[in-house]
Amino acid sequence: MTITKTLAFVLALAPLLALAAPKNIIVMVPDGTGMATLTVARQVKGAPLTLDRAIYGAVQTASASSSITDSAAAATAMSCGARTTNGAVAMDTERRPLKTFGEWAKENGKAVGIVTTDTIVGATPSAFSVHAASRHDADTLIEGQIGSGFEVFLGGGRKHLTPERAEWLRARGYALPADAAGLREAKGKLFGLFADDTLTAMVERRSGKPCDEPTLPEMAGKALEILSQDPDGFFLLIEGAQVDHGAHVHDLPWSVYELLTFDDTVAQVLAFAEKHPDTVVLIAPDHETGGLTLSIPEPKPGARAEVIRSTTSKRGKGVNSKDWFVRYTTGGHTGVDVFLAGNDRDVRPFLNSDFPKALAGREPERLPELQGKTLQEGGAVWLETPDGKRLRANRDAVYVKETGKWYARP
Ligand SMILES: [Zn+2]
């Protein structure tokens, strides 16, 4: 072929090549992290962050219902490729379930892992794995997660793991480690919940609070060890949830030490990706929380800025303030853009809902609806299908109680 013809041939192939999904896909979400938190964390560390070298873009975060997204709608966009109503978990604006990134990966023969410092039924881990009309519907979320068949769930939220659910998981070959030592020993499929609610904050651990829970890097390392054994590759979600939690209550040290630990996890994940070709790592916060700004030490007399010397933490040691004052502008989320980072600068989502397409050529997909009769039996809801099968709500099929409709889970 002539050079011109070769070029034309390559260009014709380019859209097809762009659709091929990488073998391993890792999405990392530092929940609620804005640029100002990065600035403070860098100063506290006294050295550049790993993220400093990995950031290459920005992401817009608005949801279908608000220019200020919540975590559920943001994670739904990143996982399913469609913007939705705040509060909805992997459902569209009409409460119809959308295929999650985890479900897509499983369908494509990949192993799936979900890792978080939040409870496992938090909005972010949930929207990458299961479905609920409301992010607060913990029972629906955990039922979906235990029935998902995913290989790894690690985080908090042990109070949701009833003895019946734990027994059900053990019968299906899951190990249920309860502390850091147990996690180190564990092999095979894992459902490890290490605290009744969210995991202990890093600022508390640094301040000497006794803690037998694993850290985010320890959980991520174990997930990579297990998932990387699948010859078809894997999908892994890693959420650093508590930058958001600190920002909601204006506790800067809480956020900063969570971000530094998240940054250590980024270093570990990027090192894994270097050793394992065809691994794409995409990192972006779901939104910014708190509206943190950094300003000069002495505001002009009469300026109405409410300046907080936020050097202490209600949870333990503070961070050293050098020459900045910090000011939070809200107790909630903001609508500002967030950073985009990762190991492949050709993966360029501009909206949070571009993630599935940019990562794997995926378009948003609704789950197929199922027909049958809804029954209540033995404290659970079931679907009796026309061919006489019984499917348990959320463990076997997605049941949207708000609409009374059933959907096949991938
Ligand atoms: Zn969030």
Residues whose N, C-alpha, C, O or C-beta is under 5 A from the ligand:
A	BS01	ZN	D31 G32 S71 D244 D286
